[in-house]
């Protein structure tokens, strides 16, 4: 691996002692026996074959993995983001673009050693990070596999790419392990969250989770290559007719997190899965709806907005 490809930032988990990592693994695995790993708090013993909302037991369940070049530029860099898509989800979003994975369970159960080897293979492809997509319900399995991967030489930062519906207890276990938190902030209205994701408490939960994440890793740090090393970055998908509640989302980020929160106001909503059955989610957003969302972010005082379409909009308002 040449100098340009060599990680220039020591991943957080490499600073942990082996004993502390083992303690975190034990704590996460204990939670799964009466599962409160996420805010659903199903309280089933996933080690006995029972499953809750996430439909997942106590072994890694992976859909796919690859060097991914479709993420935002600071994750992708030159060599891609080492993306691992985990099967199933703790949210029930009826417009999910990965619905065959999150709702239909596309993927297969695997071993801890295999998941560790997947992480190492992505590092060997020179990916800038290991990007864990929808990891919330599989945190204990990920940590057990990470321990194995570290022993075999894993060094790159870990990205926690989640839906924002996170338990503070679980996030505290992840403190000192995750370098980059990348949550969605989907909705600011509990009625909308209930209707489209079956999670009325989503706005309050997401706010508390994002505060915890920022407290652990701070604002996003990007190196001389333009590659993200550590920190918080937030995704917010604009929905038709302002259903995502962008004004409150960006106000919260500016006033309660940081004006420097690296935020992607996303325009790529498409009516996947069951969205066609729920107008106005049965259509793409309009240019005016997107402009309104971006202007709300700018007017609120967000200083670090990501995305090529945003830059075009700022140039030609």
C-alpha positions as CSV (number, residue, x, y, z in Angstrom):
1,X,0.0,0.0,0.0
2,X,1.6,3.3,-1.0
3,X,1.7,6.5,1.1
4,X,-1.4,8.0,-0.4
5,X,-3.4,5.0,0.5
6,X,-2.1,4.6,4.0
7,X,-4.5,5.7,6.7
8,X,-3.3,9.0,8.2
9,X,-5.6,8.9,11.2
10,X,-5.6,6.3,14.0
11,X,-9.0,4.7,14.3
12,X,-10.7,5.1,17.6
13,X,-11.0,1.4,18.4
14,X,-7.2,1.1,18.1
15,X,-6.9,3.4,21.2
16,X,-9.0,1.1,23.3
17,X,-7.5,-1.6,25.5
18,X,-8.4,-5.2,24.8
19,X,-10.1,-5.4,28.2
20,X,-12.3,-2.4,27.6
21,X,-13.3,-3.7,24.2
22,X,-14.2,-7.1,25.7
23,X,-16.3,-5.3,28.4
24,X,-18.2,-3.5,25.7
25,X,-18.8,-6.7,23.8
26,X,-20.1,-8.4,26.9
27,X,-22.4,-5.5,27.7
28,X,-23.9,-5.5,24.2
29,X,-24.4,-9.3,24.1
30,X,-26.1,-9.1,27.5
31,X,-28.6,-6.6,26.2
32,X,-29.6,-9.1,23.4
33,X,-30.8,-11.6,26.0
34,X,-33.7,-9.3,26.8
35,X,-33.3,-7.0,23.8
36,X,-33.4,-3.3,24.4
37,X,-30.7,-2.7,21.8
38,X,-32.9,-0.1,20.1
39,X,-35.8,2.1,21.2
40,X,-38.3,-0.6,20.2
41,X,-37.3,-2.4,23.4
42,X,-38.8,-5.7,22.2
43,X,-37.4,-7.5,25.3
44,X,-37.1,-10.8,23.5
45,X,-34.2,-13.2,24.1
46,X,-32.5,-13.2,20.7
47,X,-30.0,-15.8,21.8
48,X,-32.9,-18.4,22.1
49,X,-34.2,-18.0,18.6
50,X,-36.8,-15.4,19.3
51,X,-36.8,-12.2,17.3
52,X,-38.5,-8.8,17.6
53,X,-39.2,-6.0,15.1
54,X,-35.8,-6.4,13.5
55,X,-36.4,-10.1,12.7
56,X,-32.7,-10.9,13.6
57,X,-31.2,-13.4,16.0
58,X,-27.7,-13.2,17.5
59,X,-25.5,-13.9,14.5
60,X,-24.3,-11.5,11.8
61,X,-26.8,-11.1,9.0
62,X,-25.3,-9.6,5.9
63,X,-26.9,-8.7,2.6
64,X,-23.8,-7.5,0.6
65,X,-20.5,-5.6,0.8
66,X,-18.3,-3.7,-1.7
67,X,-16.2,-0.6,-2.2
68,X,-19.0,1.9,-2.6
69,X,-18.6,5.1,-4.7
70,X,-22.2,6.4,-4.4
71,X,-21.8,7.9,-1.0
72,X,-20.9,11.5,-0.3
73,X,-17.4,12.6,-1.4
74,X,-15.8,12.7,2.1
75,X,-16.6,9.1,2.6
76,X,-15.7,7.9,-0.9
77,X,-12.4,9.7,-1.4
78,X,-10.4,8.1,-4.2
79,X,-10.7,4.4,-3.3
80,X,-14.3,4.2,-2.1
81,X,-16.2,3.5,1.2
82,X,-16.0,-0.1,2.4
83,X,-19.7,-0.6,2.7
84,X,-21.4,-3.5,4.5
85,X,-25.2,-3.7,4.1
86,X,-26.7,-5.5,7.1
87,X,-30.0,-7.3,6.6
88,X,-33.2,-6.2,8.3
89,X,-33.9,-2.9,10.2
90,X,-35.4,-1.5,13.4
91,X,-37.4,1.0,11.4
92,X,-40.5,0.2,9.2
93,X,-40.1,3.0,6.6
94,X,-42.7,2.3,3.9
95,X,-40.6,4.2,1.3
96,X,-37.3,2.5,1.9
97,X,-35.0,2.3,-1.1
98,X,-33.4,-0.8,0.2
99,X,-36.7,-2.5,1.1
100,X,-35.7,-5.9,-0.2
101,X,-33.0,-5.9,2.4
102,X,-34.7,-4.1,5.3
103,X,-38.2,-5.5,4.9
104,X,-37.9,-8.8,3.0
105,X,-34.7,-9.9,4.7
106,X,-32.5,-10.3,1.6
107,X,-29.2,-11.6,2.8
108,X,-27.8,-14.5,4.8
109,X,-26.7,-15.3,8.3
110,X,-22.9,-15.6,8.6
111,X,-20.2,-16.1,11.2
112,X,-18.2,-13.6,13.3
113,X,-15.0,-14.7,11.5
114,X,-16.6,-14.2,8.1
115,X,-17.8,-10.7,9.0
116,X,-14.3,-9.9,10.3
117,X,-12.8,-11.1,7.0
118,X,-15.3,-8.9,5.1
119,X,-14.0,-5.9,6.9
120,X,-10.4,-6.9,6.2
121,X,-11.1,-7.5,2.5
122,X,-12.6,-4.0,2.1
123,X,-9.5,-2.6,3.8
124,X,-7.4,-4.6,1.4
125,X,-9.3,-2.9,-1.5
126,X,-7.8,0.3,0.0
127,X,-11.3,1.6,1.1
128,X,-11.0,4.7,3.3
129,X,-13.4,3.3,6.0
130,X,-15.6,0.4,7.0
131,X,-19.2,1.7,6.4
132,X,-21.7,-0.2,8.5
133,X,-25.1,0.3,6.9
134,X,-28.2,-0.3,9.1
135,X,-26.0,-1.6,12.0
136,X,-28.3,-0.7,15.0
137,X,-29.8,-4.2,15.6
138,X,-26.5,-6.0,15.0
139,X,-24.2,-4.0,17.2
140,X,-23.1,-7.0,19.4
141,X,-22.4,-9.1,16.3
142,X,-20.4,-6.3,14.8
143,X,-18.3,-5.7,17.9
144,X,-17.5,-9.4,18.3
145,X,-16.4,-9.5,14.6
146,X,-14.5,-6.2,15.0
147,X,-12.4,-7.7,17.8
148,X,-11.4,-10.5,15.5
149,X,-10.6,-8.1,12.6
150,X,-8.5,-5.9,14.9
151,X,-6.3,-8.9,15.8
152,X,-5.9,-9.5,12.0
153,X,-4.8,-5.9,11.3
154,X,-7.9,-3.8,10.7
155,X,-6.9,-0.1,10.9
156,X,-9.4,2.1,9.0
157,X,-12.1,4.2,10.7
158,X,-15.6,2.8,11.3
159,X,-18.7,4.6,10.0
160,X,-21.9,4.0,11.8
161,X,-24.5,4.7,9.0
162,X,-27.9,4.5,10.6
163,X,-31.5,5.6,10.5
164,X,-31.2,7.8,13.6
165,X,-33.5,5.6,15.7
166,X,-30.9,4.7,18.4
167,X,-30.7,3.8,22.0
168,X,-28.5,6.0,24.2
169,X,-27.4,2.9,26.1
170,X,-26.2,1.2,22.9
171,X,-24.5,4.4,21.7
172,X,-22.6,4.6,25.0
173,X,-21.2,1.1,24.4
174,X,-20.0,2.3,21.0
175,X,-18.2,5.3,22.5
176,X,-14.5,5.0,21.7
177,X,-15.2,2.6,18.8
178,X,-16.9,4.6,16.2
179,X,-15.1,7.4,14.4
180,X,-17.8,8.7,12.1
181,X,-21.5,8.7,13.0
182,X,-23.8,9.2,10.0
183,X,-27.4,9.2,11.1
184,X,-30.5,10.1,9.1
185,X,-32.7,12.7,10.7
186,X,-35.9,11.6,8.9
187,X,-38.7,13.5,10.5
188,X,-39.4,16.2,13.1
189,X,-43.1,15.5,13.4
190,X,-44.2,12.4,15.5
191,X,-47.4,11.9,13.6
192,X,-45.5,11.7,10.3
193,X,-42.9,9.4,11.9
194,X,-45.7,7.1,13.1
195,X,-47.5,7.0,9.8
196,X,-44.5,6.3,7.6
197,X,-42.0,4.5,9.9
198,X,-44.2,3.2,12.8
199,X,-42.1,5.1,15.3
200,X,-44.0,8.0,17.0
201,X,-41.1,8.7,19.3
202,X,-38.6,9.0,16.4
203,X,-38.1,12.9,16.6
204,X,-37.3,12.8,20.3
205,X,-35.2,9.7,20.0
206,X,-33.2,11.0,17.0
207,X,-32.5,14.3,18.7
208,X,-31.2,12.6,21.8
209,X,-29.1,10.2,19.7
210,X,-27.6,12.9,17.6
211,X,-26.6,14.8,20.7
212,X,-24.9,11.7,22.1
213,X,-23.1,11.0,18.8
214,X,-21.8,14.6,18.6
215,X,-20.7,14.5,22.2
216,X,-18.6,11.5,21.4
217,X,-17.0,12.5,18.1
218,X,-17.6,16.3,17.6
219,X,-17.9,18.1,14.2
220,X,-16.6,16.3,11.1
221,X,-12.8,16.4,10.5
222,X,-11.7,16.0,6.9
223,X,-8.0,15.5,5.9
224,X,-5.9,17.0,3.2
225,X,-7.3,14.4,0.7
226,X,-10.9,15.5,1.4
227,X,-11.5,12.2,3.3
228,X,-13.6,12.2,6.5
229,X,-11.7,10.9,9.5
230,X,-13.9,11.5,12.5
231,X,-17.0,13.3,13.5
232,X,-20.7,13.7,12.9
233,X,-22.4,14.0,9.5
234,X,-26.2,14.1,9.2
235,X,-28.4,13.1,6.3
236,X,-31.9,14.6,5.8
237,X,-34.1,13.4,3.0
238,X,-36.5,16.0,1.7
239,X,-40.0,14.5,1.3
240,X,-43.0,15.8,-0.7
241,X,-45.1,18.6,0.8
242,X,-42.5,19.2,3.6
243,X,-43.4,16.0,5.4
244,X,-39.9,15.6,6.7
245,X,-40.2,18.9,8.7
246,X,-36.9,20.3,7.5
247,X,-37.2,23.6,9.3
248,X,-37.3,22.0,12.7
249,X,-34.5,19.5,11.8
250,X,-32.1,22.3,10.7
251,X,-33.0,24.5,13.6
252,X,-32.2,21.7,16.0
253,X,-28.8,21.0,14.3
254,X,-27.8,24.6,14.5
255,X,-29.0,25.5,17.9
256,X,-28.6,22.2,19.8
257,X,-25.7,20.5,18.0
258,X,-23.4,22.8,16.0
259,X,-23.7,25.3,13.1
260,X,-20.8,23.3,11.7
261,X,-22.7,20.1,11.5
262,X,-21.8,18.5,8.2
263,X,-25.3,18.0,6.7
264,X,-26.5,16.5,3.4
265,X,-30.0,17.9,2.4
266,X,-30.9,15.1,0.1
267,X,-33.0,15.5,-3.1
268,X,-33.1,11.9,-4.3
269,X,-36.4,10.9,-2.8
270,X,-38.1,8.3,-4.9
271,X,-41.4,6.4,-4.2
272,X,-40.0,3.0,-3.4
273,X,-41.7,0.0,-1.8
274,X,-45.2,1.0,-0.6
275,X,-44.9,4.7,-1.1
276,X,-47.2,4.7,-4.1
277,X,-50.0,3.7,-1.8
278,X,-49.6,6.8,0.4
279,X,-49.9,10.1,-1.5
280,X,-48.1,12.5,-1.5
281,X,-45.2,10.1,-1.1
282,X,-46.2,8.6,-4.5
283,X,-44.2,11.3,-6.4
284,X,-40.7,12.8,-6.5
285,X,-40.1,16.1,-4.9
286,X,-40.3,19.3,-7.0
287,X,-37.4,21.7,-7.5
288,X,-39.3,24.3,-5.4
289,X,-39.7,21.9,-2.5
290,X,-36.0,21.2,-2.6
291,X,-35.1,24.9,-2.8
292,X,-37.3,25.6,0.1
293,X,-35.5,22.9,2.2
294,X,-32.0,24.2,1.3
295,X,-33.0,27.8,2.0
296,X,-34.3,26.7,5.4
297,X,-30.9,25.2,6.2
298,X,-29.1,28.3,5.1
299,X,-31.4,30.6,6.9
300,X,-31.1,28.6,10.1
301,X,-27.3,29.0,9.9
302,X,-25.9,25.6,8.9
303,X,-22.5,26.3,7.5
304,X,-21.5,22.9,6.0
305,X,-24.0,21.7,3.5
306,X,-23.0,18.7,1.3
307,X,-24.1,17.7,-2.1
308,X,-23.5,18.8,-5.7
309,X,-27.1,19.8,-6.2
310,X,-26.9,22.2,-3.3
311,X,-23.9,23.9,-4.8
312,X,-25.6,24.3,-8.1
313,X,-28.6,25.8,-6.3
314,X,-26.4,28.2,-4.4
315,X,-24.8,29.3,-7.6
316,X,-28.0,29.7,-9.5
317,X,-30.7,30.4,-6.8
